[in-house]
Structure formats: structure tokens, C-alpha cells
Amino acid sequence: AAAAQKCFLQIGGMTCASCVSAIERKLQKEDGIVSVLVALMAGKAEIKYKPEFIQPLEIAQLIENLGFEATVMEDHTETEGSVELLITGMTCASCVHNIESRLMRASGIFYASVALATCKAHVQFDPEVTGPRDIIKIIEEIGFHASLARSVPNAHNLDHKKEIQQWRKSFLCSLVFGIPVLILMIYMLIPDGEQHGSMVLEQNLIPGLSVLNLLFFVLCTFVQFLGGWYFYVQAYKSLKHRTANMDVLIVLATTIAYTYSCVILVVAIAEKAEKSPITFFDTPPMLFVFIALGRWLEHIAKSKTSEALAKLISLQATEATVVTLGPDHSIIREEQVAVELVQRGDIVKVVPGGKFPVDGKVIEGNSMADESLITGEAMPVTKKPGSTVIAGSINAHGSVLVNATHVGNDTTLSQIVKLVEEAQMSKAPIQQLADKFSGYFVPFIIIISTATLIAWIAIGFINFDIIQKYFPNQSERVSRAEVVLRFAFQTSITVLSIACPCSLGLA
């Protein structure tokens, strides 16, 4: 008979351990299936089968008949184990060659590469045949010392302190200067009878520059360049990659509103106008305040998840007791090893009160396990031969022997950590949609805004009365062309500012 082959399936729709056992039970009844190993969190199954009896597509069909989705995975690269070792005692290139050739001769090792400069070895292996302990043993037999290169869990993805601080700074800075702007805006809206309190603010300090516009200018300049600094940075990065995201639109709208307001003020002062112009200095502070608040809250939420993750990582056991079994499950010898060195197929002994170091199946002993860290179930769960155990859960009563099925990065706990990390790195679908949308939205708004500008200039030169209707009380000295241009500019800026999708960005 031909040797058994391995195939890997991606399974969708599994929700709990009973789904896993249903799939395993169903497949093990079939002819030609040698072994089944299902990983719930990763949604994968590794199946050994005899090709003369059954084919991967038929296996997938069997799983689909149970009501799950199953597809055969073409690339099996993810399922081979890999380990990074620190090797001491190497002196020259021949040592390197010696270690590499010895490892490549060993069964179950696909690839080994040793770097003399960093003293590190990278080894890829078949976890069913060998594992990190065996690899270290091989290297030590040749006369070198090897140990696992400890990898720190990706702490950098999980730490949002820096972002939280910078967005908080951005928000508070925008707020400090934004509140006075808001108060001034409300004050100007209050209709005042005879006294005209707002007249004080509208009085000119020098011809063309009112007290109000001077205050607006000072406050807005601070917000634009202190509060808005991070937006400029993000927008620059986005444009460098030739995309236009939310930040580009925010920066564009605020910068144009700010620049336009500055320009018309300068023009008014140069003209010595008796009435200071209407500016748009109130737009940037309001936008920056709300959007910086949104970003700040987003990073706080992310950091909460990260804290939970860090706690989860700390729940993992650090050591395991690996035992060698004699006839009828009698223990011949025990050894304490680091949990990273446990290999698939090892028999691990877990004493009462100890943590299960790996995911596995109980082969001997009865106990109760507290799995609340994974399932949230407060009641201990009975464990007897054949039951599955989860790494990180606590063995309550009896001593049990566990056959390791998922080790290292394949354990449920590592998979949860990996999923949350990935979730934090990736964007929500709605966020991707918003970014995609703003990719088209930004050029679209710029086109509309320009079209508005051109249209109003054309209308103004054809029929000036329409402009006068909408834009009254212009001083007589200002030329018609300038009135038209000012009005056209104002309308196009309004389009740009209002279209700035702040609601989308905040949501």
C-alpha cells in the first residue's frame, strides 16, 4: 500500500470544541483516514489519509455534509514548524557547515541555515517527525551549545502610549484655542438690539482689520500648526504613497480655508476697506477639535485591548514536565523543559493545580479543568481519557497525562493573541470602505469646488445683478471683477469645507 499523505483544510463555521469533536469523529469512521487534527481558533485541519481510499476533495465534502465550510489549502508552508536557535561555541565557517550538514541529514528537517556572525540558526522541520528538543540534542551531540532564541511577543504592536499621547496633545491644543473661537462665533450670532455689543468686535483696529478677525487669525494659526501638525504628517505620508485618505481631505479643507482667509485679510488691509471681510477662520479649529478627539478615543480603545492581550500572554505556562512512558502507561523518566521546547506527540504530565502547558488530549487520569480564561465558563470541566485540554487552563484535581497535539504558536492561546494582533493591525471593513471612498471623494470634491469657482465667475461676468443679490453691501470703490472673484472664491471654499467628511472620519 502507498504511504499515507497529508492534506490541509481550511474549515469555516466551527464555534466550539464540540464542533471539533464532531468533525474528528465523523472523519475517523471513514476508510483511508489515518489521523485527524483540527485547530479550532485557526480554523484549520491537518489530515493524514491513504490516497488509494480517499482524496482531499472527498474529505472536504464529508466536512461540508456536517454543515461546515471546507476548502483544501494548496500551500502547506504554514504548517511546517520553524525554530530559531542561539548556538554558542562556533569559531569558523567549518563549524557552520558541520552543523548545517548534520541537521540536513536528520529526518524531518527541511531546511537549516546557520549564521556565524549572529550565532543564530534557523531551522524548518516537520513537527510530526521532530521538534526543537531533538534539534538542540543533535547540535549538542556535535559539541556545540544551543538554546532557543527567545522572541519577545510583539510588544511594539500592542503599545499605543505614544499615539495616545500625541493625539491627546493634538486634541487639547485644538480645544484650548478652539473654545474661544466657538464662543466668538456664538457671540456674533446673538442678535443684539440697540446696543450692538458685537460692534465692538467688528470695529477696525486699522482699516480692513477688525478686532474679531485679528482674534480669529491668532487663535486659528495656533490650531492650524500646533493642533493640526499630526494631520499634516499623516497626509504627507498618504500622498507620498499616491493615495488620498481622510487626512488629506482634512488638511486640504483647513489649509485652503486658512490661506484664503489670510489672503482676503491682507487684501482688505491693503485696500484700506472700511468693513473687514468675512473670513473662514472658524472652520479649521472646529474640524481639528472633533477629529483629534475621535483619533484619541480610538487609540485609547486599542490600548485597552492590548492590556487584555498582555494579561492573556502572561497566563501561559512557562515550563512543562515531559515524561517517557513504558508499558501500560508507567512513567520511566520525567524531565522539566521550557514550554517552547515541547514537541507535538510528547506526553506531558500535569499535576493538580498546575497549568496545562500545551493543547492536547488526555491519555491517562481523571480531573477537572478550569477553562474560564478561554471559555468564560466558571464551572470546572471534567477531563477523562480522550478529552481535549487547552493550554493555559488550570488542572484542578487529579494528575493527568496529556498527549501534546498543538504546541508553540499553534495553541489556542497563541492563536487568540495572534488574531487580536492581526485585528489591531488591520482596518475594519467600514474603515477600509471609508478610505476607499475618500480616495475617490477627494479628487471629486476638488473638481466640484473648482467647477463652482469657474461657474460663479462666469455668472458674475454675464449677469452681475445675481451676485449683488447674494453678496450685498460691497463698498463702491471695489471693482466689479473683484466682487465677482471674492464671491466665487467664497462659494468654492464653502463647498470644500462642508464636504470635508468629518462625520465619516469620526465615525
TIDRENZA-237211 format. One record per residue (C-alpha): y, x, z; residue in one letter. Coordinates in Angstrom, 3 decimals. Example, Ala and Ser with C-alpha at 12.3 -4.5 7.8 and 13.67 -1.06 7.14 Angstrom:
BEGIN
(atom (-4.500 12.300 7.800) "A")
(atom (-1.060 13.670 7.140) "S")
# end
This chain:
BEGIN
(atom (0.000 0.000 0.000) "A")
(atom (3.562 1.152 -0.691) "A")
(atom (5.679 2.346 2.213) "A")
(atom (7.971 -0.170 3.889) "A")
(atom (11.548 -0.261 2.597) "Q")
(atom (14.761 -1.101 4.376) "K")
(atom (17.426 -3.593 3.359) "C")
(atom (20.658 -4.685 4.980) "F")
(atom (22.057 -8.203 5.003) "L")
(atom (25.481 -9.496 5.934) "Q")
(atom (24.969 -12.743 7.863) "I")
(atom (27.731 -15.296 8.440) "G")
(atom (27.772 -18.229 10.851) "G")
(atom (25.975 -16.683 13.841) "M")
(atom (27.638 -17.766 17.073) "T")
(atom (25.403 -16.664 19.943) "C")
(atom (22.200 -14.925 20.970) "A")
(atom (20.069 -17.998 20.199) "S")
(atom (21.119 -17.794 16.522) "C")
(atom (19.972 -14.183 16.516) "V")
(atom (16.581 -15.005 18.046) "S")
(atom (16.116 -17.964 15.645) "A")
(atom (16.609 -15.625 12.666) "I")
(atom (14.366 -12.931 14.155) "E")
(atom (11.583 -15.431 14.976) "R")
(atom (11.694 -17.054 11.534) "K")
(atom (11.592 -13.726 9.651) "L")
(atom (8.855 -12.154 11.781) "Q")
(atom (6.497 -15.011 10.842) "K")
(atom (6.803 -14.122 7.150) "E")
(atom (4.285 -11.907 5.377) "D")
(atom (5.536 -8.461 4.428) "G")
(atom (8.271 -8.202 7.036) "I")
(atom (7.716 -5.225 9.323) "V")
(atom (10.729 -5.375 11.650) "S")
(atom (13.993 -7.272 12.048) "V")
(atom (17.100 -6.056 13.871) "L")
(atom (20.128 -8.349 13.998) "V")
(atom (23.567 -7.310 15.307) "A")
(atom (25.494 -10.403 16.356) "L")
(atom (29.048 -9.019 16.568) "M")
(atom (28.821 -7.022 13.349) "A")
(atom (27.124 -9.932 11.560) "G")
(atom (24.519 -7.588 10.050) "K")
(atom (20.749 -7.482 9.905) "A")
(atom (18.560 -4.470 9.206) "E")
(atom (15.167 -5.483 7.885) "I")
(atom (12.104 -3.373 7.071) "K")
(atom (9.866 -5.043 4.525) "Y")
(atom (6.921 -4.347 2.235) "K")
(atom (8.206 -4.687 -1.344) "P")
(atom (4.839 -5.913 -2.666) "E")
(atom (5.079 -9.051 -0.493) "F")
(atom (8.758 -9.930 -0.312) "I")
(atom (12.146 -8.958 -1.793) "Q")
(atom (15.625 -8.760 -0.153) "P")
(atom (16.910 -11.799 -2.072) "L")
(atom (14.000 -13.885 -0.812) "E")
(atom (14.737 -12.733 2.728) "I")
(atom (18.396 -13.788 2.279) "A")
(atom (17.167 -17.172 1.026) "Q")
(atom (14.986 -17.617 4.141) "L")
(atom (18.016 -16.979 6.356) "I")
(atom (20.119 -19.403 4.304) "E")
(atom (17.429 -22.069 4.766) "N")
(atom (18.116 -21.794 8.505) "L")
(atom (21.750 -22.740 7.833) "G")
(atom (23.449 -19.339 7.865) "F")
(atom (25.140 -17.494 5.043) "E")
(atom (23.374 -14.312 3.958) "A")
(atom (24.153 -11.716 1.309) "T")
(atom (22.332 -8.476 0.537) "V")
(atom (24.546 -5.442 1.154) "M")
(atom (24.432 -2.893 -1.647) "E")
(atom (25.717 0.151 0.212) "D")
(atom (23.847 1.242 3.316) "H")
(atom (26.239 4.032 4.235) "T")
(atom (27.473 2.236 7.348) "E")
(atom (24.036 2.026 8.869) "T")
(atom (23.231 5.716 9.000) "E")
(atom (24.130 7.394 12.239) "G")
(atom (26.602 10.226 12.377) "S")
(atom (27.441 12.552 15.209) "V")
(atom (29.945 15.309 15.820) "E")
(atom (28.824 18.231 17.976) "L")
(atom (30.574 21.207 19.549) "L")
(atom (28.489 24.344 19.088) "I")
(atom (29.128 27.490 21.112) "T")
(atom (27.649 30.927 20.539) "G")
(atom (28.194 31.156 16.771) "M")
(atom (29.535 34.548 15.703) "T")
(atom (29.410 34.710 11.911) "C")
(atom (28.592 32.903 8.693) "A")
(atom (24.888 33.635 9.002) "S")
(atom (24.764 31.670 12.275) "C")
(atom (26.313 28.743 10.432) "V")
(atom (23.792 28.989 7.604) "H")
(atom (20.966 29.341 10.117) "N")
(atom (21.935 26.116 11.936) "I")
(atom (22.609 24.138 8.752) "E")
(atom (19.323 25.063 7.076) "S")
(atom (17.338 24.373 10.262) "R")
(atom (18.948 20.939 10.630) "L")
(atom (18.451 20.027 6.978) "M")
(atom (14.733 20.825 7.307) "R")
(atom (14.380 18.445 10.249) "A")
(atom (13.056 14.988 9.398) "S")
(atom (15.571 12.120 9.426) "G")
(atom (18.666 14.281 8.832) "I")
(atom (20.508 13.575 5.570) "F")
(atom (23.432 15.939 5.863) "Y")
(atom (24.647 18.675 8.173) "A")
(atom (27.803 20.714 7.907) "S")
(atom (28.943 23.320 10.422) "V")
(atom (32.446 24.786 10.613) "A")
(atom (32.692 28.217 12.203) "L")
(atom (36.459 28.031 12.744) "A")
(atom (36.409 24.807 14.785) "T")
(atom (32.873 25.319 16.200) "C")
(atom (32.055 21.768 15.138) "K")
(atom (29.039 20.344 13.365) "A")
(atom (28.992 17.034 11.539) "H")
(atom (25.519 15.550 11.140) "V")
(atom (24.392 12.348 9.432) "Q")
(atom (20.937 11.067 10.287) "F")
(atom (18.586 8.097 10.147) "D")
(atom (18.772 6.534 13.624) "P")
(atom (15.173 5.279 13.357) "E")
(atom (13.778 8.775 12.979) "V")
(atom (16.053 10.990 15.057) "T")
(atom (19.178 10.921 17.207) "G")
(atom (21.842 13.057 18.893) "P")
(atom (19.480 14.286 21.645) "R")
(atom (16.900 15.562 19.162) "D")
(atom (19.617 17.231 17.064) "I")
(atom (21.035 19.039 20.119) "I")
(atom (17.486 20.122 21.044) "K")
(atom (16.934 21.630 17.557) "I")
(atom (20.192 23.618 17.787) "I")
(atom (19.372 24.843 21.306) "E")
(atom (15.908 25.958 20.163) "E")
(atom (17.566 28.406 17.721) "I")
(atom (19.563 29.851 20.629) "G")
(atom (22.972 28.123 20.476) "F")
(atom (24.507 25.678 22.886) "H")
(atom (25.500 22.238 21.605) "A")
(atom (27.246 19.296 23.193) "S")
(atom (28.783 16.049 21.986) "L")
(atom (32.390 16.280 20.817) "A")
(atom (33.954 13.606 22.996) "R")
(atom (36.092 11.321 20.923) "S")
(atom (38.851 9.552 22.786) "V")
(atom (38.851 5.853 21.880) "P")
(atom (41.731 5.180 19.514) "N")
(atom (44.337 5.089 22.227) "A")
(atom (47.183 5.503 19.752) "H")
(atom (46.487 2.128 18.099) "N")
(atom (46.435 0.461 21.450) "L")
(atom (49.645 1.754 22.933) "D")
(atom (52.644 -0.345 21.996) "H")
(atom (55.020 1.056 24.628) "K")
(atom (57.163 2.887 22.092) "K")
(atom (57.565 -0.133 19.811) "E")
(atom (58.227 -2.437 22.751) "I")
(atom (60.984 -0.141 23.972) "Q")
(atom (62.651 0.231 20.604) "Q")
(atom (62.657 -3.496 19.811) "W")
(atom (63.852 -4.294 23.305) "R")
(atom (66.697 -1.836 22.824) "K")
(atom (67.444 -3.364 19.439) "S")
(atom (67.421 -6.907 20.848) "F")
(atom (69.534 -6.174 23.918) "L")
(atom (72.038 -4.224 21.855) "C")
(atom (72.349 -7.093 19.347) "S")
(atom (72.600 -9.561 22.232) "L")
(atom (75.353 -7.717 24.104) "V")
(atom (77.574 -7.735 21.025) "F")
(atom (76.188 -10.968 19.607) "G")
(atom (77.075 -13.249 22.543) "I")
(atom (80.840 -12.630 22.261) "P")
(atom (80.559 -13.360 18.524) "V")
(atom (78.826 -16.649 19.328) "L")
(atom (81.491 -17.561 21.915) "I")
(atom (84.268 -16.791 19.417) "L")
(atom (82.543 -18.902 16.752) "M")
(atom (82.212 -21.884 19.119) "I")
(atom (85.801 -21.425 20.314) "Y")
(atom (87.068 -21.548 16.730) "M")
(atom (85.163 -24.769 16.117) "L")
(atom (86.765 -26.647 19.014) "I")
(atom (89.454 -28.922 17.549) "P")
(atom (92.458 -28.455 19.797) "D")
(atom (95.292 -30.953 19.811) "G")
(atom (98.886 -29.800 20.036) "E")
(atom (98.441 -26.554 21.960) "Q")
(atom (96.354 -24.754 19.310) "H")
(atom (94.609 -22.315 21.623) "G")
(atom (92.847 -20.858 18.614) "S")
(atom (96.230 -19.987 17.099) "M")
(atom (96.402 -17.009 19.464) "V")
(atom (93.275 -15.582 17.875) "L")
(atom (94.486 -16.359 14.371) "E")
(atom (97.813 -14.614 14.844) "Q")
(atom (98.179 -11.465 12.784) "N")
(atom (98.394 -8.110 14.519) "L")
(atom (99.503 -6.595 11.226) "I")
(atom (99.869 -8.643 8.043) "P")
(atom (96.385 -9.685 6.851) "G")
(atom (94.526 -8.715 10.053) "L")
(atom (94.174 -11.378 12.739) "S")
(atom (93.074 -10.770 16.330) "V")
(atom (89.923 -12.763 15.575) "L")
(atom (88.923 -10.669 12.576) "N")
(atom (89.588 -7.443 14.451) "L")
(atom (87.291 -8.574 17.305) "L")
(atom (84.650 -9.714 14.827) "F")
(atom (84.847 -6.398 12.969) "F")
(atom (84.416 -4.285 16.137) "V")
(atom (81.530 -6.362 17.511) "L")
(atom (79.747 -6.652 14.189) "C")
(atom (79.975 -2.904 13.458) "T")
(atom (78.118 -2.141 16.700) "F")
(atom (75.407 -4.700 15.979) "V")
(atom (75.010 -3.641 12.350) "Q")
(atom (74.420 0.032 13.073) "F")
(atom (73.017 0.089 16.617) "L")
(atom (71.044 -3.160 16.808) "G")
(atom (70.058 -3.075 13.155) "G")
(atom (69.044 0.578 12.974) "W")
(atom (65.262 -0.077 13.076) "Y")
(atom (65.589 -2.699 10.349) "F")
(atom (67.220 -0.106 8.104) "Y")
(atom (64.384 2.325 8.843) "V")
(atom (61.688 -0.279 8.060) "Q")
(atom (63.499 -1.458 4.914) "A")
(atom (63.824 2.118 3.664) "Y")
(atom (60.086 2.701 4.176) "K")
(atom (59.297 -0.523 2.346) "S")
(atom (61.488 0.318 -0.637) "L")
(atom (60.002 3.802 -0.774) "K")
(atom (56.640 2.145 -1.438) "H")
(atom (58.307 -0.100 -4.049) "R")
(atom (57.765 -3.329 -2.151) "T")
(atom (60.325 -5.719 -0.758) "A")
(atom (59.394 -7.156 2.623) "N")
(atom (61.276 -9.240 5.198) "M")
(atom (63.197 -6.248 6.472) "D")
(atom (64.649 -5.543 3.028) "V")
(atom (65.993 -9.083 2.794) "L")
(atom (67.434 -8.992 6.311) "I")
(atom (69.121 -5.640 5.678) "V")
(atom (70.380 -6.784 2.297) "L")
(atom (71.917 -10.022 3.554) "A")
(atom (73.555 -8.452 6.616) "T")
(atom (74.812 -5.355 4.797) "T")
(atom (76.353 -7.337 1.953) "I")
(atom (77.937 -9.848 4.343) "A")
(atom (79.300 -6.978 6.433) "Y")
(atom (80.535 -4.909 3.490) "T")
(atom (82.106 -7.928 1.775) "Y")
(atom (83.929 -8.898 4.982) "S")
(atom (85.247 -5.347 5.409) "C")
(atom (86.403 -5.212 1.776) "V")
(atom (88.324 -8.536 1.862) "I")
(atom (89.962 -7.495 5.140) "L")
(atom (91.133 -4.222 3.611) "V")
(atom (92.390 -6.093 0.532) "V")
(atom (94.253 -8.615 2.713) "A")
(atom (95.894 -5.838 4.734) "I")
(atom (96.861 -4.028 1.530) "A")
(atom (98.354 -7.251 0.160) "E")
(atom (100.135 -7.958 3.463) "K")
(atom (98.778 -11.530 3.298) "A")
(atom (100.330 -13.930 5.783) "E")
(atom (96.937 -15.506 6.588) "K")
(atom (93.926 -13.345 7.454) "S")
(atom (90.925 -14.177 5.203) "P")
(atom (87.765 -15.978 6.257) "I")
(atom (85.083 -13.340 6.862) "T")
(atom (81.326 -13.369 7.320) "F")
(atom (81.198 -11.060 10.316) "F")
(atom (79.341 -13.706 12.315) "D")
(atom (76.214 -13.567 10.092) "T")
(atom (74.656 -10.146 10.949) "P")
(atom (74.771 -10.401 14.773) "P")
(atom (73.084 -13.816 14.807) "M")
(atom (70.319 -12.721 12.429) "L")
(atom (69.638 -9.477 14.253) "F")
(atom (69.527 -11.121 17.683) "V")
(atom (66.855 -13.631 16.728) "F")
(atom (64.702 -11.375 14.603) "I")
(atom (64.764 -8.463 17.054) "A")
(atom (63.734 -10.928 19.791) "L")
(atom (60.810 -12.049 17.612) "G")
(atom (59.651 -8.480 17.000) "R")
(atom (59.959 -7.594 20.680) "W")
(atom (57.820 -10.566 21.737) "L")
(atom (55.238 -9.752 19.068) "E")
(atom (54.749 -6.225 20.387) "H")
(atom (54.560 -7.438 23.992) "I")
(atom (51.762 -9.816 22.964) "A")
(atom (49.951 -6.988 21.191) "K")
(atom (50.189 -4.715 24.194) "S")
(atom (48.657 -7.423 26.418) "K")
(atom (45.611 -7.457 24.125) "T")
(atom (45.487 -3.673 24.284) "S")
(atom (45.412 -3.648 28.073) "E")
(atom (42.499 -6.060 27.996) "A")
(atom (40.780 -3.759 25.497) "L")
(atom (41.287 -0.673 27.614) "A")
(atom (39.677 -2.552 30.528) "K")
(atom (36.806 -3.562 28.276) "L")
(atom (36.228 0.035 27.168) "I")
(atom (36.139 1.106 30.815) "S")
(atom (33.259 -1.320 31.502) "L")
(atom (30.825 0.783 29.510) "Q")
(atom (28.203 2.718 31.449) "A")
(atom (28.609 6.488 31.264) "T")
(atom (25.027 7.576 31.977) "E")
(atom (21.551 6.311 31.244) "A")
(atom (18.110 7.068 32.651) "T")
(atom (15.779 7.707 29.721) "V")
(atom (12.072 7.575 30.596) "V")
(atom (8.922 8.788 28.880) "T")
(atom (6.114 6.235 29.118) "L")
(atom (2.419 6.920 29.485) "G")
(atom (-0.441 4.422 29.057) "P")
(atom (0.305 0.802 30.170) "D")
(atom (3.997 1.461 30.738) "H")
(atom (3.564 4.009 33.527) "S")
(atom (6.534 6.360 33.810) "I")
(atom (5.643 10.012 33.194) "I")
(atom (9.134 11.531 33.462) "R")
(atom (12.753 10.464 33.749) "E")
(atom (15.961 12.217 32.704) "E")
(atom (19.637 11.365 33.123) "Q")
(atom (21.563 11.608 29.860) "V")
(atom (25.092 10.741 28.778) "A")
(atom (25.174 7.265 27.280) "V")
(atom (26.316 8.690 23.897) "E")
(atom (23.020 10.602 23.693) "L")
(atom (20.756 7.564 23.973) "V")
(atom (18.867 7.077 20.690) "Q")
(atom (17.521 3.969 19.125) "R")
(atom (13.948 3.398 20.312) "G")
(atom (14.484 5.171 23.649) "D")
(atom (13.085 3.490 26.730) "I")
(atom (15.831 3.195 29.355) "V")
(atom (15.239 2.361 32.996) "K")
(atom (17.902 0.217 34.675) "V")
(atom (17.833 -0.088 38.462) "V")
(atom (19.159 -3.130 40.422) "P")
(atom (22.965 -3.050 40.496) "G")
(atom (23.096 -0.684 37.517) "G")
(atom (24.812 -1.357 34.203) "K")
(atom (22.810 -1.696 31.027) "F")
(atom (23.914 1.365 29.024) "P")
(atom (22.898 0.005 25.582) "V")
(atom (21.918 -3.220 23.848) "D")
(atom (18.158 -3.605 23.864) "G")
(atom (15.047 -5.650 24.584) "K")
(atom (13.331 -5.802 27.961) "V")
(atom (9.754 -4.495 27.718) "I")
(atom (8.801 -4.446 31.400) "E")
(atom (10.057 -6.067 34.603) "G")
(atom (11.906 -9.275 35.504) "N")
(atom (15.506 -9.524 36.600) "S")
(atom (18.753 -11.441 36.375) "M")
(atom (21.736 -10.039 34.481) "A")
(atom (25.410 -10.804 34.980) "D")
(atom (26.768 -11.045 31.413) "E")
(atom (30.101 -12.618 32.329) "S")
(atom (32.049 -9.741 30.736) "L")
(atom (30.819 -10.773 27.285) "I")
(atom (29.988 -14.466 27.541) "T")
(atom (32.220 -15.589 30.411) "G")
(atom (29.113 -17.227 31.937) "E")
(atom (29.357 -16.831 35.719) "A")
(atom (25.694 -17.585 36.442) "M")
(atom (23.272 -14.652 36.085) "P")
(atom (20.877 -14.928 33.131) "V")
(atom (17.116 -14.484 33.570) "T")
(atom (15.699 -11.393 31.859) "K")
(atom (11.958 -11.068 31.223) "K")
(atom (9.956 -9.023 28.706) "P")
(atom (11.286 -9.908 25.225) "G")
(atom (14.800 -10.898 26.407) "S")
(atom (17.796 -9.115 24.899) "T")
(atom (20.295 -7.335 27.149) "V")
(atom (23.924 -6.472 26.429) "I")
(atom (25.493 -3.083 27.121) "A")
(atom (27.991 -3.206 29.983) "G")
(atom (26.384 -6.209 31.700) "S")
(atom (25.085 -5.734 35.231) "I")
(atom (21.426 -5.811 36.285) "N")
(atom (21.315 -7.907 39.436) "A")
(atom (17.825 -7.901 40.969) "H")
(atom (14.765 -6.114 39.674) "G")
(atom (14.248 -2.776 37.991) "S")
(atom (13.638 -3.172 34.239) "V")
(atom (12.641 -1.002 31.304) "L")
(atom (14.673 -1.617 28.156) "V")
(atom (13.894 -0.548 24.608) "N")
(atom (17.249 0.507 23.065) "A")
(atom (17.970 -1.392 19.819) "T")
(atom (21.724 -0.800 19.390) "H")
(atom (23.304 2.395 20.655) "V")
(atom (26.679 4.157 20.471) "G")
(atom (29.098 2.323 18.180) "N")
(atom (26.633 -0.458 17.390) "D")
(atom (26.567 -2.013 20.854) "T")
(atom (28.146 -5.440 21.306) "T")
(atom (30.899 -3.985 23.484) "L")
(atom (31.823 -1.286 20.919) "S")
(atom (31.791 -3.907 18.168) "Q")
(atom (34.180 -6.149 20.140) "I")
(atom (36.510 -3.200 20.721) "V")
(atom (36.312 -2.324 17.021) "K")
(atom (37.005 -5.915 15.936) "L")
(atom (40.042 -6.214 18.193) "V")
(atom (41.369 -2.852 16.996) "E")
(atom (40.940 -3.974 13.398) "E")
(atom (42.598 -7.289 14.174) "A")
(atom (45.568 -5.439 15.624) "Q")
(atom (45.847 -3.150 12.639) "M")
(atom (45.604 -5.955 10.109) "S")
(atom (48.046 -8.779 9.490) "K")
(atom (47.385 -12.455 9.995) "A")
(atom (46.781 -14.264 6.678) "P")
(atom (50.016 -16.238 7.110) "I")
(atom (51.896 -12.985 7.682) "Q")
(atom (50.425 -11.491 4.531) "Q")
(atom (51.450 -14.646 2.704) "L")
(atom (54.990 -14.357 4.063) "A")
(atom (55.212 -10.719 2.999) "D")
(atom (53.775 -11.519 -0.412) "K")
(atom (56.189 -14.412 -0.681) "F")
(atom (59.162 -12.283 0.287) "S")
(atom (58.057 -9.741 -2.323) "G")
(atom (58.954 -12.355 -4.962) "Y")
(atom (61.581 -14.049 -2.831) "F")
(atom (63.880 -11.032 -2.502) "V")
(atom (64.396 -10.416 -6.239) "P")
(atom (64.559 -14.202 -6.788) "F")
(atom (67.377 -14.626 -4.238) "I")
(atom (69.301 -11.661 -5.646) "I")
(atom (69.078 -13.216 -9.112) "I")
(atom (70.240 -16.639 -7.847) "I")
(atom (73.039 -15.057 -5.851) "S")
(atom (74.246 -13.123 -8.911) "T")
(atom (73.930 -16.259 -11.058) "A")
(atom (76.099 -18.162 -8.546) "T")
(atom (78.725 -15.432 -8.706) "L")
(atom (78.847 -15.469 -12.515) "I")
(atom (78.773 -19.281 -12.728) "A")
(atom (81.741 -19.738 -10.380) "W")
(atom (83.765 -17.025 -12.102) "I")
(atom (83.117 -18.816 -15.424) "A")
(atom (84.017 -22.230 -13.936) "I")
(atom (87.167 -20.790 -12.363) "G")
(atom (88.470 -19.355 -15.586) "F")
(atom (87.657 -22.524 -17.552) "I")
(atom (88.921 -25.064 -15.031) "N")
(atom (90.979 -23.686 -12.138) "F")
(atom (91.524 -27.119 -10.536) "D")
(atom (87.933 -27.308 -9.308) "I")
(atom (88.369 -24.048 -7.399) "I")
(atom (91.651 -25.250 -5.919) "Q")
(atom (89.929 -28.388 -4.681) "K")
(atom (87.331 -26.329 -2.772) "Y")
(atom (89.489 -23.376 -1.861) "F")
(atom (92.955 -24.703 -0.933) "P")
(atom (95.947 -23.121 0.876) "N")
(atom (95.956 -19.881 -1.092) "Q")
(atom (99.296 -18.122 -0.919) "S")
(atom (101.358 -18.358 -4.099) "E")
(atom (101.563 -14.585 -4.564) "R")
(atom (97.840 -14.107 -5.113) "V")
(atom (96.931 -14.202 -8.789) "S")
(atom (94.640 -16.886 -10.153) "R")
(atom (91.988 -14.360 -11.142) "A")
(atom (91.795 -13.070 -7.588) "E")
(atom (91.421 -16.532 -6.093) "V")
(atom (88.569 -17.210 -8.503) "V")
(atom (86.871 -13.912 -7.703) "L")
(atom (87.203 -14.434 -3.958) "R")
(atom (85.752 -17.916 -4.136) "F")
(atom (82.886 -16.804 -6.391) "A")
(atom (82.087 -13.943 -4.014) "F")
(atom (82.105 -16.258 -1.037) "Q")
(atom (79.662 -18.672 -2.634) "T")
(atom (77.255 -15.931 -3.686) "S")
(atom (77.352 -14.304 -0.226) "I")
(atom (76.639 -17.687 1.330) "T")
(atom (73.559 -18.075 -0.867) "V")
(atom (72.354 -14.628 0.192) "L")
(atom (72.962 -15.096 3.911) "S")
(atom (71.454 -18.544 4.161) "I")
(atom (68.426 -17.633 2.087) "A")
(atom (67.662 -14.698 4.355) "C")
(atom (64.339 -16.095 5.561) "P")
(atom (64.948 -15.627 9.244) "C")
(atom (62.816 -18.611 10.153) "S")
(atom (59.946 -17.171 8.120) "L")
(atom (60.363 -13.749 9.694) "G")
(atom (60.500 -15.173 13.189) "L")
(atom (57.568 -17.497 12.698) "A")
# end
